[in-house]
Amino acid sequence: MVASSKIEWTDHTWNPVTGCTKVSPGCKHCYAETLAKRLQRMGVRGYENGFGVTLLPERLDAPRKRRKPTIWFVNSMSDVFHPKIPFAFVDKIFATITATPQHRYQILTKRPES
């Protein structure tokens, strides 16, 4: 899912993965978990598992479809470096990033050791 963002420091969100698990006290009031549960109740595609880690390969090419330089927040509803995300899938995310040099990507993680 690609969405215009109301987050002041990004243009769009790109979520080829949804879901996560808590790894620190900072995760206690996770906005993404709350939003994922609401989206699940609404029947939104990608949230059938609530906040369980879900790979969405059909979303991998979304940034390739946008020519206009864009700032993307990658996996605002997950963590690219979650241990349940296979390296091969992370490689596909980074292949899209590499293939779209007109864009800037922001990747945040609570798993810097990954």
PyMOL commands that set and color helices and strands:
alter all, ss='L'
color gray80, all
select helices_A, chain A and resi 25-27+31-42+57-59+62-65+87-99
alter helices_A, ss='H'
color red, helices_A
select strands_A, chain A and resi 2-4+12-14+17-18+54-55+71-74+104-107
alter strands_A, ss='S'
color yellow, strands_A
deselect
rebuild
show_as cartoon
